[in-house]
Amino acid sequence: MTPDPAHDSTGDMPPAAFREHGYAVVDRIASYLEEVGELPVLSPVEPGWVADQLPATPPSDPESMEQILADVDAIVVPGLTHWNHPAFHAYFAITGSGPGILGEALTAAFNVNGMLWRTSPAATELEQVTLDWLRQLLELPAGFAGVIMDTASMATLVALAAAREAAGLQIRTQGMAGRADLPPLAIYASTETHSSIEKAAITLGLGQRSVRKVDVDEAYRMDPGALRHTMLEDLRAGVRPLAVVPTVGTTATTSIDPVTAIADVRDEIEEELGGKVWLHVDGAYGGLAAICEEHRHVLDGVERADSFVTNPHKWLFTPIDCSAFYVRDPDVLTTAFSLVPDYLETTDHDVTNYMDWGVQLGRRFRALKLWMVIRWFGADGLAARIREHVRLAGLVVDWVEQHPDLELAAPAPFSTVCFRAALDDHDDLDALNAALMERVNRSGRAYLSHTVLDGRYTLRLAIGNLRTTEERLRDTLALVDEHLADLA
């Protein structure tokens, strides 16, 4: 076999070859974004199909980029569920936009590690500026300092570790095991809270039993009265309240917990306890709606929080992963996590070393793509797109409410609608709704998800993709109608 000059060295792909193949990749990406709406939104392949198309052993000889890209088309793309599809309505993380994709490509090319300010000053300072821009867009308090995490789950873990540190329990140095002086600890969240709260409790050694699931009202919002009762009951039993975690936009229904009332309860319990109870607000999805002036009220009370998280990769058109975590007192984070061996010591003063703000040492340059997204769309453009998604969700609500065989299962404050088929003469509505979702998803023309509310199987339709037009949305609703009629 004649050696390929592009492979005939011990170095990297030559710039000329990179330029040639790079143009080809950009063309593929542009075509993909242009045509993704014609692909089956949910991958139709069976388990194991992708792996069966691939060799069991790695290649010994170099392969051409043409063959590699051909296999991307033939093997990878058919095995994708297309999150950029205009009829992807199953989950929240639903647009990697053009400027964000270009930012991600530059991040890969620069390949910097932003663990210290010195290891790439631009990575640290651009992150600080970009998160302050986002803070201003959301009208968060000026004292909030931000850091980008991979996901809200990591941000929640870090927030609860900070809560543990702020409680003054010396857990960083002494740990938790075998300590007679350490009371049982408790974290409070609603029954609708995200699973990351329990995962954080597991990881931090608190255990699932430390997470108190507080009752919700008829709109699936945490009940402040029930929260007060639970926390006072714990105090009387010798349990030490550690943190309260309200949610702005729960995963199942996008309900908005009453943060102000919850902060009042937290303050009352702190006074009773004589110690710190951390307030962490999970606005991973719903918090970004506050970019629109008419939705700014969803963050009422967040100014009293100790920490707050929201995810640009959920509803700000930034490719996953990019989670903006804000904290009122960064010193609590650095006290909890800072550990500087000699090979990481520097003589730089008055700089931020983000490695001290959490678990991870290595940090991707995630701020670049978010910075590019904010600049490309602008504040008004971002607000207009979020506003349009809320409008489209309102059309779905109207459709459900006017439909003789459907019912709204929860309020829809944002751009996600929970609904279900409700035929009077059907004896197993849960099975009917499960079959309806299965048929819609199997069609390849749309992708919905489900939840269970008050013991009832419920469908979820989330809108957040820049390619979702009213016309395309109405096609999805017609598809639901079509399959419901067949099943009924």
C-alpha positions as CSV (number, residue, x, y, z in Angstrom):
1,M,0.0,0.0,0.0
2,T,1.4,3.4,-1.0
3,P,1.8,5.6,2.1
4,D,-0.5,8.6,2.4
5,P,1.7,11.7,2.7
6,A,-0.8,13.1,5.3
7,H,0.1,10.1,7.5
8,D,3.8,9.8,6.6
9,S,5.3,11.3,9.7
10,T,5.3,11.1,13.5
11,G,3.6,14.4,13.8
12,D,0.0,15.7,13.6
13,M,-2.3,15.9,10.6
14,P,-0.6,18.5,8.3
15,P,-2.3,21.9,8.2
16,A,-3.2,21.5,4.5
17,A,-4.9,18.2,5.2
18,F,-6.6,19.7,8.2
19,R,-7.9,22.6,6.2
20,E,-9.2,20.3,3.5
21,H,-11.0,18.0,5.9
22,G,-12.1,20.8,8.1
23,Y,-13.9,22.4,5.2
24,A,-15.6,19.1,4.6
25,V,-16.6,18.7,8.2
26,V,-18.1,22.3,8.3
27,D,-20.0,21.5,5.1
28,R,-21.3,18.3,6.8
29,I,-22.4,20.2,9.9
30,A,-24.1,22.9,7.9
31,S,-26.0,20.3,5.9
32,Y,-26.9,18.4,9.0
33,L,-28.4,21.5,10.7
34,E,-30.2,22.3,7.5
35,E,-31.6,18.8,7.0
36,V,-32.0,17.4,10.5
37,G,-35.7,17.9,10.4
38,E,-36.0,15.3,7.7
39,L,-34.3,12.6,9.8
40,P,-36.1,10.3,12.3
41,V,-35.9,12.2,15.5
42,L,-35.6,9.1,17.6
43,S,-33.0,6.6,16.4
44,P,-34.7,3.5,15.0
45,V,-31.7,1.2,15.5
46,E,-31.9,-1.8,17.8
47,P,-29.6,-2.3,20.8
48,G,-26.2,-3.4,19.6
49,W,-26.6,-2.3,16.0
50,V,-24.0,0.4,16.1
51,A,-21.4,-1.8,17.9
52,D,-22.1,-4.6,15.3
53,Q,-21.1,-2.2,12.5
54,L,-17.7,-1.5,14.0
55,P,-14.5,-3.7,14.0
56,A,-13.8,-5.5,17.2
57,T,-10.1,-4.4,17.1
58,P,-8.5,-1.0,16.4
59,P,-6.9,-0.4,13.0
60,S,-3.2,-1.0,12.6
61,D,-2.7,1.2,9.6
62,P,-3.9,4.8,9.1
63,E,-7.3,5.3,7.6
64,S,-8.4,8.1,5.3
65,M,-10.5,10.9,6.7
66,E,-12.9,10.3,3.7
67,Q,-13.5,6.7,5.0
68,I,-13.9,7.9,8.6
69,L,-16.4,10.5,7.6
70,A,-18.3,8.0,5.4
71,D,-18.6,5.8,8.5
72,V,-19.9,8.8,10.5
73,D,-22.7,9.1,7.9
74,A,-23.4,5.3,7.6
75,I,-23.0,4.2,11.2
76,V,-23.0,7.1,13.7
77,V,-25.8,9.3,12.2
78,P,-28.4,6.4,12.0
79,G,-27.6,5.7,15.7
80,L,-28.3,9.2,16.9
81,T,-31.4,10.6,18.5
82,H,-31.4,14.1,17.1
83,W,-31.5,16.7,19.8
84,N,-31.3,19.4,17.2
85,H,-34.5,18.1,15.5
86,P,-37.4,20.6,15.4
87,A,-39.7,17.9,16.7
88,F,-37.5,16.9,19.6
89,H,-39.8,17.6,22.5
90,A,-38.7,15.0,25.1
91,Y,-36.2,16.8,27.3
92,F,-34.8,20.3,28.0
93,A,-31.3,20.3,26.4
94,I,-32.6,21.1,22.9
95,T,-30.5,23.4,20.8
96,G,-26.8,23.5,19.9
97,S,-26.8,26.7,17.9
98,G,-24.4,27.8,15.1
99,P,-22.4,30.2,17.2
100,G,-22.2,27.7,20.0
101,I,-21.0,25.0,17.7
102,L,-18.3,27.2,16.3
103,G,-17.3,28.2,19.8
104,E,-17.0,24.5,20.7
105,A,-14.8,23.9,17.7
106,L,-12.4,26.7,18.8
107,T,-12.4,25.3,22.3
108,A,-11.3,22.0,21.0
109,A,-8.6,23.6,18.8
110,F,-7.2,25.7,21.7
111,N,-7.4,22.7,24.0
112,V,-6.5,24.7,27.1
113,N,-6.9,23.6,30.7
114,G,-8.3,26.5,32.8
115,M,-7.5,25.1,36.2
116,L,-5.3,28.1,37.1
117,W,-5.4,31.6,35.9
118,R,-1.8,31.2,34.7
119,T,-2.6,28.1,32.6
120,S,-4.8,30.3,30.4
121,P,-5.6,33.8,31.6
122,A,-8.2,34.2,28.8
123,A,-10.1,31.1,29.9
124,T,-10.5,32.4,33.5
125,E,-11.2,36.0,32.7
126,L,-13.6,35.3,29.8
127,E,-15.5,33.0,32.1
128,Q,-15.7,35.8,34.8
129,V,-16.9,38.4,32.3
130,T,-19.3,36.1,30.5
131,L,-21.0,34.9,33.7
132,D,-21.3,38.5,34.9
133,W,-23.0,39.3,31.6
134,L,-25.4,36.4,32.3
135,R,-25.9,37.6,35.8
136,Q,-26.9,41.0,34.5
137,L,-29.3,39.5,32.0
138,L,-31.0,37.6,34.8
139,E,-30.8,40.6,37.2
140,L,-29.1,38.5,39.9
141,P,-27.4,40.4,42.8
142,A,-24.2,42.1,41.9
143,G,-22.4,40.2,44.7
144,F,-23.0,36.8,43.0
145,A,-19.8,35.3,41.6
146,G,-20.0,32.7,38.9
147,V,-18.2,29.6,37.7
148,I,-19.1,27.2,34.8
149,M,-19.7,23.6,35.8
150,D,-20.4,20.7,33.4
151,T,-24.0,20.2,34.6
152,A,-26.4,21.3,37.3
153,S,-25.8,17.9,39.0
154,M,-22.2,18.9,39.6
155,A,-23.2,22.4,40.7
156,T,-25.7,20.9,43.2
157,L,-23.0,18.6,44.6
158,V,-20.6,21.5,45.0
159,A,-23.4,23.7,46.6
160,L,-24.2,21.0,49.1
161,A,-20.6,20.5,49.9
162,A,-20.4,24.2,50.5
163,A,-23.5,24.0,52.8
164,R,-21.7,21.3,54.8
165,E,-18.6,23.5,55.1
166,A,-20.7,26.6,56.1
167,A,-22.3,24.6,58.9
168,G,-19.0,24.6,60.7
169,L,-18.9,20.9,61.3
170,Q,-15.2,20.4,60.4
171,I,-16.1,17.6,58.0
172,R,-13.3,18.6,55.6
173,T,-10.6,17.7,58.1
174,Q,-12.3,15.2,60.3
175,G,-14.8,13.5,58.0
176,M,-18.1,12.0,59.1
177,A,-17.4,8.4,60.1
178,G,-17.2,7.5,63.8
179,R,-18.0,10.9,65.1
180,A,-20.2,11.0,68.2
181,D,-20.3,14.8,68.1
182,L,-21.9,14.9,64.6
183,P,-25.7,15.0,64.6
184,P,-27.8,13.6,61.7
185,L,-27.9,16.1,58.9
186,A,-30.8,16.9,56.6
187,I,-31.4,18.4,53.2
188,Y,-34.9,19.7,52.2
189,A,-36.4,19.6,48.7
190,S,-39.8,19.0,47.2
191,T,-41.2,15.7,46.1
192,E,-40.7,17.0,42.5
193,T,-37.0,17.8,43.0
194,H,-34.4,16.5,40.6
195,S,-32.6,13.2,41.3
196,S,-29.3,15.1,41.6
197,I,-30.2,16.1,45.1
198,E,-30.2,12.5,46.3
199,K,-27.1,11.7,44.2
200,A,-25.2,14.5,45.9
201,A,-26.3,13.3,49.3
202,I,-25.1,9.8,48.4
203,T,-21.7,11.2,47.2
204,L,-21.2,13.4,50.2
205,G,-21.8,10.6,52.6
206,L,-25.1,11.9,53.9
207,G,-27.2,9.1,52.4
208,Q,-30.6,9.2,50.8
209,R,-32.3,9.2,54.2
210,S,-30.9,12.7,54.8
211,V,-33.0,14.1,51.9
212,R,-36.5,15.2,53.1
213,K,-39.1,15.2,50.3
214,V,-41.4,18.1,51.2
215,D,-45.0,17.9,50.0
216,V,-46.2,20.1,47.1
217,D,-49.4,22.0,46.4
218,E,-51.9,21.4,43.6
219,A,-49.5,23.1,41.2
220,Y,-46.6,20.8,42.2
221,R,-44.8,23.6,44.1
222,M,-43.0,23.1,47.4
223,D,-45.4,23.9,50.3
224,P,-43.6,26.3,52.7
225,G,-45.9,25.3,55.6
226,A,-45.0,21.7,55.1
227,L,-41.3,22.7,54.9
228,R,-41.5,24.6,58.2
229,H,-43.2,21.7,59.9
230,T,-40.6,19.2,58.7
231,M,-37.7,21.3,59.7
232,L,-39.0,22.1,63.1
233,E,-39.8,18.4,63.6
234,D,-36.2,17.6,62.7
235,L,-34.8,20.2,65.1
236,R,-36.9,18.7,68.0
237,A,-35.5,15.2,67.1
238,G,-31.9,16.4,67.2
239,V,-31.4,16.5,63.4
240,R,-29.3,19.4,62.1
241,P,-30.9,21.1,59.0
242,L,-28.1,21.6,56.4
243,A,-29.7,23.0,53.3
244,V,-32.9,23.8,51.5
245,V,-33.1,23.4,47.7
246,P,-36.1,25.0,45.9
247,T,-36.5,24.6,42.2
248,V,-37.4,27.1,39.5
249,G,-38.7,24.9,36.7
250,T,-38.9,21.3,38.0
251,T,-38.0,18.5,35.6
252,A,-41.4,16.8,35.5
253,T,-43.8,19.8,35.4
254,T,-41.6,22.9,35.4
255,S,-43.3,24.1,38.5
256,I,-41.8,27.1,40.3
257,D,-41.2,26.8,44.1
258,P,-42.0,29.9,46.1
259,V,-38.4,30.9,46.8
260,T,-39.3,34.0,48.9
261,A,-41.6,32.1,51.3
262,I,-39.0,29.3,51.4
263,A,-36.3,31.8,52.3
264,D,-38.5,33.1,55.1
265,V,-38.7,29.6,56.5
266,R,-35.0,29.1,56.2
267,D,-34.4,32.4,58.1
268,E,-36.7,31.3,60.9
269,I,-35.0,27.9,61.2
270,E,-31.5,29.5,61.2
271,E,-32.7,31.7,64.2
272,E,-34.0,28.7,66.0
273,L,-30.9,26.6,65.3
274,G,-28.4,29.4,65.9
275,G,-26.5,28.3,62.8
276,K,-26.3,28.4,59.0
277,V,-28.8,26.7,56.7
278,W,-27.8,27.0,53.1
279,L,-30.3,28.0,50.4
280,H,-29.5,26.7,47.0
281,V,-31.9,27.5,44.1
282,D,-32.0,25.0,41.2
283,G,-33.0,27.1,38.2
284,A,-31.3,24.8,35.7
285,Y,-34.2,25.1,33.2
286,G,-36.6,27.8,34.3
287,G,-34.1,30.3,35.5
288,L,-33.2,31.4,32.0
289,A,-36.7,32.6,31.3
290,A,-35.8,35.6,33.5
291,I,-33.9,37.0,30.5
292,C,-37.4,38.1,29.4
293,E,-38.6,41.1,31.4
294,E,-42.1,39.7,31.7
295,H,-40.7,36.4,33.2
296,R,-38.2,38.0,35.6
297,H,-40.5,37.3,38.5
298,V,-39.6,33.6,38.3
299,L,-36.4,34.5,40.2
300,D,-38.1,36.4,43.0
301,G,-36.4,35.5,46.2
302,V,-33.2,34.2,44.5
303,E,-31.4,37.3,45.8
304,R,-31.6,35.7,49.3
305,A,-30.0,32.5,48.1
306,D,-26.5,31.4,49.0
307,S,-26.1,29.7,45.6
308,F,-28.0,29.4,42.3
309,V,-27.5,27.3,39.1
310,T,-28.9,27.7,35.6
311,N,-28.0,25.8,32.5
312,P,-27.3,27.7,29.2
313,H,-27.2,24.2,27.5
314,K,-30.9,23.8,28.4
315,W,-32.5,27.0,27.1
316,L,-29.8,29.4,26.0
317,F,-28.8,27.6,22.8
318,T,-25.3,26.5,24.0
319,P,-24.0,23.0,23.2
320,I,-23.9,20.7,26.2
321,D,-22.2,21.0,28.6
322,C,-22.4,24.4,30.1
323,S,-23.9,25.1,33.6
324,A,-23.6,28.5,35.2
325,F,-23.2,28.2,39.0
326,Y,-23.3,31.4,41.2
327,V,-22.4,31.7,44.8
328,R,-22.7,34.6,47.2
329,D,-19.5,33.9,49.1
330,P,-16.8,32.2,47.0
331,D,-14.6,31.8,50.1
332,V,-16.9,29.1,51.3
333,L,-16.2,27.1,48.2
334,T,-12.5,27.6,48.4
335,T,-12.5,26.7,52.0
336,A,-14.3,23.5,51.2
337,F,-12.3,22.5,48.1
338,S,-8.9,24.3,47.8
339,L,-6.0,21.9,47.9
340,V,-2.8,23.2,46.3
341,P,0.2,20.8,46.0
342,D,3.6,22.4,45.2
343,Y,3.4,21.8,41.5
344,L,0.2,24.0,41.3
345,E,1.6,26.9,43.4
346,T,2.0,30.2,41.6
347,T,3.1,33.7,42.5
348,D,0.1,35.3,40.9
349,H,-1.9,37.7,43.1
350,D,-5.5,38.9,42.9
351,V,-6.5,36.2,40.4
352,T,-9.1,33.5,40.4
353,N,-8.0,29.9,40.2
354,Y,-11.1,28.0,39.4
355,M,-9.6,24.7,40.4
356,D,-10.4,25.9,44.0
357,W,-14.1,26.2,43.3
358,G,-15.1,22.6,43.1
359,V,-14.1,19.0,42.6
360,Q,-12.4,19.0,39.2
361,L,-8.9,20.1,38.6
362,G,-8.9,20.0,34.8
363,R,-11.4,22.5,33.3
364,R,-12.5,22.9,29.7
365,F,-12.8,26.4,28.2
366,R,-16.6,26.3,28.3
367,A,-17.0,30.0,28.5
368,L,-16.0,30.6,24.9
369,K,-19.1,29.1,23.4
370,L,-21.4,30.8,25.8
371,W,-19.6,34.2,25.1
372,M,-20.1,33.6,21.4
373,V,-23.8,32.7,21.8
374,I,-24.5,35.8,23.8
375,R,-22.7,38.1,21.4
376,W,-24.2,36.5,18.2
377,F,-27.8,36.7,19.4
378,G,-27.6,39.7,21.8
379,A,-29.7,40.1,24.9
380,D,-32.8,41.1,22.8
381,G,-32.4,38.2,20.4
382,L,-32.1,35.7,23.3
383,A,-35.2,37.1,25.0
384,A,-37.1,37.0,21.7
385,R,-36.4,33.3,21.1
386,I,-37.3,32.3,24.7
387,R,-40.4,34.4,24.4
388,E,-41.4,32.6,21.2
389,H,-41.0,29.2,22.8
390,V,-43.3,30.3,25.6
391,R,-45.8,31.5,23.0
392,L,-45.7,28.1,21.2
393,A,-46.2,26.3,24.5
394,G,-49.3,28.5,25.0
395,L,-50.6,27.2,21.7
396,V,-50.2,23.6,22.9
397,V,-52.0,24.5,26.1
398,D,-54.9,25.9,24.1
399,W,-55.0,22.8,21.9
400,V,-55.1,20.5,24.9
401,E,-57.8,22.5,26.6
402,Q,-60.0,22.6,23.5
403,H,-59.5,18.9,22.7
404,P,-62.4,16.6,23.7
405,D,-60.1,13.7,24.5
406,L,-57.1,15.4,26.2
407,E,-56.6,17.2,29.5
408,L,-53.9,19.4,31.0
409,A,-52.1,17.6,33.8
410,A,-50.2,20.6,35.3
411,P,-49.8,24.4,34.8
412,A,-47.3,25.3,32.1
413,P,-45.4,28.4,33.3
414,F,-42.6,28.0,30.7
415,S,-42.4,26.1,27.5
416,T,-43.1,22.6,28.6
417,V,-46.6,21.2,28.6
418,C,-47.8,18.1,30.6
419,F,-51.0,16.5,29.2
420,R,-52.7,13.2,28.8
421,A,-55.4,11.4,26.9
422,A,-58.6,11.3,29.1
423,L,-61.3,9.3,27.3
424,D,-64.3,8.8,29.5
425,D,-65.0,5.3,28.2
426,H,-61.5,3.9,28.4
427,D,-60.7,1.6,31.4
428,D,-56.9,1.9,31.4
429,L,-55.8,5.5,30.7
430,D,-52.2,4.9,31.8
431,A,-51.8,2.1,29.2
432,L,-53.5,4.3,26.6
433,N,-51.1,7.2,27.2
434,A,-48.1,4.9,27.2
435,A,-49.2,3.4,23.9
436,L,-49.8,6.9,22.5
437,M,-46.3,8.1,23.3
438,E,-44.8,4.9,22.0
439,R,-46.6,5.3,18.6
440,V,-45.7,8.9,18.3
441,N,-42.0,8.3,19.1
442,R,-41.8,5.2,16.9
443,S,-43.0,7.2,13.9
444,G,-39.7,9.1,13.9
445,R,-41.6,12.3,13.3
446,A,-41.6,13.6,16.9
447,Y,-40.2,12.6,20.3
448,L,-42.1,13.1,23.5
449,S,-41.3,11.9,27.1
450,H,-43.5,11.1,30.1
451,T,-43.7,11.5,33.8
452,V,-46.1,10.3,36.5
453,L,-48.2,12.9,38.3
454,D,-50.5,11.9,41.2
455,G,-50.1,8.3,40.1
456,R,-51.1,9.0,36.5
457,Y,-49.1,8.4,33.4
458,T,-48.6,11.8,31.8
459,L,-47.0,13.0,28.5
460,R,-44.5,15.9,28.3
461,L,-43.9,18.1,25.3
462,A,-40.9,20.5,25.8
463,I,-40.2,23.3,23.4
464,G,-36.8,25.0,23.2
465,N,-35.3,24.3,19.8
466,L,-34.5,27.2,17.5
467,R,-35.7,25.1,14.6
468,T,-39.2,24.5,16.1
469,T,-41.6,26.6,14.1
470,E,-45.3,27.0,14.7
471,E,-46.0,25.0,11.5
472,R,-43.7,22.2,12.6
473,L,-45.3,22.1,16.1
474,R,-48.8,21.9,14.6
475,D,-47.5,18.9,12.6
476,T,-46.6,17.2,15.9
477,L,-50.0,18.0,17.4
478,A,-51.6,16.5,14.3
479,L,-49.5,13.4,14.7
480,V,-50.7,13.0,18.3
481,D,-54.2,13.4,17.1
482,E,-53.7,10.8,14.4
483,H,-52.4,8.1,16.8
484,L,-54.9,9.0,19.5
485,A,-57.7,8.5,17.0
486,D,-56.3,5.1,16.0
487,L,-56.0,4.0,19.6
488,A,-59.4,5.3,20.7
